[in-house]
Amino acid sequence: MHIRMALISSQAYQKYISSIAQKIADIQLDFYVYEEPEQATQLLHELQPCDALIIGGFLPYLEVKPLLPSLRIPYTHFIQDEATISTTLLAAITKYHIPLNQISIDVIEPTFVTSILQDIHQLDTPPYIHDATQVDVEQRHRTLYDEGHIQLIITSVHQLYEKLKANGYPVMRMQESTSATIQKLEKMRDSVLLQKSNANRMTAGVLKIHPEDEAAFIHFTQAIHANYTRQNTHRMELYTTIGHLEQLLHNEKQLKACLAYFKKPYQMGFGYGESISEALQHAQDALQFTKTDEIYILDEYSRLLGPYPTHQTILPLKFDSEKQKEMAERTKLSVLSLSKMSSFIEERHTKHFTAQDVADHLHVTRRTAERMIKKLLEHGYLAIISSEMTYKKGRPRAVYTWIGS
């Protein structure tokens, strides 16, 4: 499978990457070349369909950074690190035989240079260090050379290199590590392949809808390319791919427009898993946590994602210990319910509680809380310690305590 990557860069960086990309299997590069970093935004709008985006340089990255979160593909920019700076300084010293204190260098993160000099005990004779993002960096280089303070300029900015070279200044580019660049391209390729693999996996959904919203439900299934089965007039099961589901959920405008077709309350739970049966069980568990007009996802790592469309958080609900897994198997309670129960116990100042306390914390009915408590009682995880009278007429409420296994 060939991965198509778009590269926004200068012409010089295009030549550099082109020579390296030939050594990497399964990638195809589409180049979008700018003359000035400010043109990167326009080039971003001109992108043709691709699997990933690479921004070649920090300055163009700053230009397009506000727009990147809206992309539906992975993206990265090649960050200038200490290894790149060390390689460049070593090349300058060995090739030109120029002492450090007669070099003027601009970098994205000036503290990197200081850190390198400290490591090699050269803080007494440092080069002239500049922030490459400053607008006057070119003039600083020129002035230092014109006044005889330096013999060499090292720059991180491709356009500045071309300009200084054209005006007769002794200048060299920052030296990229070929092996490091290959690793970055391979990492991006592998990330895209993994994303494509995950996107093609199946997901299951369980929906509670009003019979009058049949047309809205059909519209929703079409939006995520889903097949469905009807359990009863109010409950549906559907199946689609993770890619189709997330494409809708992560497009807030499209998602809200799709959900606007529902005129009556709805609840939706989706599940990911290693098998369809596991995904369906996770969908049923996720549905337990939905309130009116909410969508939750329970993934294969037992993380609860949602609620959509209002906001999204990640709540880890996975049991890690064998003891807790055994508890789920013995009681036949879902991992979600037991995880919530565990957090409920941990958050309380006392281990004593009533069924109503559990119902309030888990956002379930008292009857549901009582069924859960009954199973925990039967297997010795809870004990009744007393009962308390309510202020209203009725039987006393049992007070429970957590005793573990």
Secondary structure as GFF3:
##gff-version 3
##sequence-region A 1 405
A	DSSP	beta_strand	3	9	.	.	.	ID=ss1
A	DSSP	alpha_helix	11	21	.	.	.	ID=ss2
A	DSSP	beta_strand	27	33	.	.	.	ID=ss3
A	DSSP	three_ten_helix	37	39	.	.	.	ID=ss4
A	DSSP	alpha_helix	40	45	.	.	.	ID=ss5
A	DSSP	beta_strand	52	55	.	.	.	ID=ss6
A	DSSP	alpha_helix	58	64	.	.	.	ID=ss7
A	DSSP	three_ten_helix	65	70	.	.	.	ID=ss8
A	DSSP	beta_strand	75	77	.	.	.	ID=ss9
A	DSSP	alpha_helix	82	96	.	.	.	ID=ss10
A	DSSP	three_ten_helix	100	102	.	.	.	ID=ss11
A	DSSP	beta_strand	103	107	.	.	.	ID=ss12
A	DSSP	alpha_helix	110	119	.	.	.	ID=ss13
A	DSSP	beta_strand	128	131	.	.	.	ID=ss14
A	DSSP	alpha_helix	137	146	.	.	.	ID=ss15
A	DSSP	beta_strand	152	155	.	.	.	ID=ss16
A	DSSP	alpha_helix	158	166	.	.	.	ID=ss17
A	DSSP	beta_strand	171	173	.	.	.	ID=ss18
A	DSSP	alpha_helix	178	199	.	.	.	ID=ss19
A	DSSP	beta_strand	202	208	.	.	.	ID=ss20
A	DSSP	three_ten_helix	211	213	.	.	.	ID=ss21
A	DSSP	alpha_helix	214	223	.	.	.	ID=ss22
A	DSSP	beta_strand	227	230	.	.	.	ID=ss23
A	DSSP	beta_strand	235	241	.	.	.	ID=ss24
A	DSSP	alpha_helix	242	249	.	.	.	ID=ss25
A	DSSP	alpha_helix	252	259	.	.	.	ID=ss26
A	DSSP	beta_strand	267	271	.	.	.	ID=ss27
A	DSSP	alpha_helix	276	288	.	.	.	ID=ss28
A	DSSP	beta_strand	294	298	.	.	.	ID=ss29
A	DSSP	beta_strand	303	308	.	.	.	ID=ss30
A	DSSP	beta_strand	313	316	.	.	.	ID=ss31
A	DSSP	alpha_helix	322	331	.	.	.	ID=ss32
A	DSSP	alpha_helix	335	347	.	.	.	ID=ss33
A	DSSP	beta_strand	352	353	.	.	.	ID=ss34
A	DSSP	alpha_helix	355	362	.	.	.	ID=ss35
A	DSSP	alpha_helix	366	378	.	.	.	ID=ss36
A	DSSP	beta_strand	382	388	.	.	.	ID=ss37
A	DSSP	beta_strand	397	402	.	.	.	ID=ss38
###
